[in-house]
Amino acid sequence: MTIPTNTLREQKLDALASTYADDGYDVLRQPSAADMPFDLDGYRPDLIAKKDGGGFIVEVRTGASPGAVERVQSIAQEIARHPGWRFLLATMADADPSIVPTTAEELPTWRQLTDKLKQARALAGSGAVEPALLFLWSIFEAALRKHAIAESIPVERFPSAMLLNHMYSQGELSVAQYDQFREFMTIRNRLAHGANTTVAPVTVTALLNEVGELVADWMAVKAI
């Protein structure tokens, strides 16, 4: 039996409200103008979660096209100007938050990612190219999610493939980088699911260099 879209959306809102309430937030569904912590030019979210002078302003959508993300990015940027507040775009396709890190606090720092890159290079240098590639993917995905948060692009909850697509559509990756990282994701997925996939050392070296450049560039912009 197909569940109506509106029902799925309400279930998503219920789950988010329950999660925030369990974490000690004061939760408001369908907030009025008087409930808003600051003016957003008439914008009304689906939910506000408040705690300790900050919190989350949440919108739930059934889908997340590049156009939809672009429309709410200006709202996310305005909210980010208020200390302690963040915008959250939630969709039916969100990754499981118990598995995927979705906040800056859950992610490594840029310095930690730099240290992890050194470890990945050491692995590759020792001939362990498959473990190096799998480790490198975790570094790359963490960097993508951190950069999305830093730039107020509300896609940090998306699964890996959606995250990569949206970061490309928002201009954060070039065409050449996108094509390279799509191929990277395919190899990584095959390895992660047990496929007998041959990984050339030169491929890992190229990816190490590309991810290293991204981490260095993004770390220079937002050192969080």
C-alpha positions in Angstrom: 0.0 0.0 0.0 1.3 3.4 -1.0 1.5 6.0 1.8 0.2 9.4 0.8 3.0 12.0 0.5 1.3 14.3 3.0 1.3 11.5 5.6 5.0 10.8 5.0 5.7 14.5 5.5 3.8 14.6 8.8 5.6 11.5 9.9 8.9 13.1 9.2 7.9 16.2 11.1 6.7 14.1 14.1 10.1 12.2 14.1 12.1 15.5 14.0 10.0 17.1 16.7 10.4 14.0 18.9 14.1 13.9 18.4 14.6 17.6 19.3 12.3 17.3 22.3 14.3 14.3 23.6 17.4 16.4 23.2 16.0 19.0 25.5 14.8 21.5 22.9 11.6 23.5 23.1 9.8 22.5 19.9 7.2 24.6 18.1 5.2 23.2 15.1 3.9 25.7 12.5 5.3 28.7 14.4 3.5 32.1 14.1 5.2 35.4 13.4 5.4 36.0 17.2 7.2 32.7 17.7 10.0 33.6 15.3 13.3 34.4 17.0 14.1 37.0 14.3 12.6 38.4 11.2 13.0 36.4 8.0 11.0 38.6 5.7 7.7 36.7 6.3 9.2 33.2 6.0 7.5 30.6 8.2 9.3 27.2 8.7 7.6 24.0 9.6 9.3 23.7 13.0 11.5 25.6 15.4 13.6 23.9 18.0 15.0 26.3 20.7 17.6 25.7 23.4 20.1 28.0 25.2 19.4 31.0 23.0 19.8 29.2 19.7 18.5 26.2 17.8 17.2 25.0 14.5 14.7 26.4 12.0 13.4 23.5 10.1 11.7 23.0 6.7 10.5 19.6 5.6 10.1 18.9 1.9 9.0 15.7 0.1 11.9 16.1 -2.4 15.0 18.2 -2.8 15.7 19.3 -6.4 18.7 21.6 -7.0 16.2 24.5 -7.5 14.5 23.8 -4.2 17.9 23.9 -2.4 18.8 27.1 -4.2 15.6 28.8 -3.1 16.1 28.1 0.6 19.9 28.8 0.6 19.4 32.5 1.1 17.2 31.7 4.1 19.9 29.4 5.5 22.5 32.1 5.0 20.4 34.7 6.8 19.8 32.3 9.7 23.5 31.5 9.9 24.2 35.2 10.6 22.5 34.8 14.0 24.8 33.1 16.5 23.6 29.7 17.7 21.0 29.3 14.9 21.0 27.0 11.9 18.6 26.2 9.1 17.8 22.5 8.5 16.2 21.2 5.3 14.8 17.8 5.8 13.5 15.5 3.1 12.1 12.0 2.7 15.4 10.9 1.2 17.6 12.0 4.2 20.3 9.7 5.3 19.8 7.9 8.7 21.2 10.5 11.2 22.2 7.6 13.5 24.7 6.6 10.8 25.5 9.8 8.9 27.0 12.8 10.8 24.8 15.8 10.2 26.2 18.5 12.5 29.6 20.3 12.6 30.1 18.8 16.1 29.9 15.3 14.8 32.4 15.9 12.0 36.2 16.0 12.2 37.9 19.4 12.3 39.7 20.5 9.2 43.0 19.8 11.0 41.8 16.3 11.8 40.9 15.8 8.2 44.4 16.9 7.2 45.9 14.4 9.6 43.6 11.7 8.2 44.9 12.5 4.7 48.4 11.8 5.9 47.3 8.4 7.2 45.6 7.6 3.9 48.8 8.5 2.0 50.8 6.2 4.3 48.3 3.4 3.7 48.6 3.9 -0.1 52.4 4.1 0.1 52.5 0.8 1.9 50.6 -0.9 -0.9 47.2 -1.0 0.9 45.4 0.8 -1.9 42.0 -0.6 -1.3 41.9 0.3 2.5 43.4 3.7 1.5 40.6 4.4 -1.0 37.9 3.4 1.5 39.5 5.7 4.1 39.9 8.5 1.6 36.2 8.4 0.8 35.3 8.9 4.4 37.6 12.0 4.4 36.1 13.3 1.2 32.5 12.9 2.4 33.2 14.5 5.7 34.8 17.5 3.9 31.7 17.8 1.6 29.4 17.8 4.6 31.5 20.3 6.6 31.8 22.7 3.6 28.0 22.5 3.0 27.5 23.5 6.6 30.1 26.3 6.4 28.5 27.7 3.3 24.9 27.4 4.5 24.0 25.0 1.7 21.4 22.9 3.5 22.3 19.5 2.1 24.4 17.9 4.9 21.6 15.4 5.7 21.5 14.0 2.2 22.8 10.6 1.3 26.3 10.5 -0.4 25.1 10.5 -4.0 22.6 13.3 -3.5 25.2 15.3 -1.5 27.7 15.1 -4.3 25.1 16.0 -6.9 23.9 19.1 -5.0 27.4 20.3 -4.1 28.2 20.2 -7.9 24.9 21.9 -8.8 25.7 24.7 -6.3 29.0 25.3 -8.0 31.2 23.9 -5.2 32.8 21.4 -7.6 34.0 21.7 -11.2 32.7 19.5 -14.0 36.1 17.7 -14.0 36.0 17.2 -10.2 32.4 16.0 -10.3 33.2 13.4 -13.0 36.2 12.2 -11.1 34.4 11.9 -7.8 31.5 10.1 -9.4 33.9 7.5 -10.6 35.5 7.5 -7.1 32.1 6.8 -5.5 31.4 3.9 -7.9 34.7 2.2 -7.1 34.2 2.9 -3.4 30.7 1.4 -3.4 31.8 -1.7 -5.2 34.6 -2.2 -2.7 32.3 -1.5 0.3 29.8 -4.1 -0.9 32.4 -6.8 -1.4 33.1 -6.7 -5.1 36.4 -8.0 -6.3 37.5 -4.7 -7.7 41.0 -3.9 -8.9 42.2 -0.4 -7.8 45.2 1.0 -9.5 47.7 2.8 -7.2 47.8 5.8 -9.7 44.0 6.2 -9.2 44.4 6.4 -5.4 47.3 8.9 -5.8 45.3 11.1 -8.1 42.3 11.1 -5.7 44.5 11.8 -2.7 45.9 14.8 -4.4 42.4 16.1 -5.5 40.8 15.6 -2.1 43.9 17.1 -0.4 43.5 20.3 -2.5 39.8 20.5 -1.7 40.4 20.1 2.0 43.2 22.8 1.9 41.0 25.2 0.0 37.9 24.8 2.1 39.9 24.8 5.3 41.4 28.2 4.3 37.8 29.6 3.8 36.2 28.3 7.0 38.4 26.9 9.6 35.8 25.0 11.7 
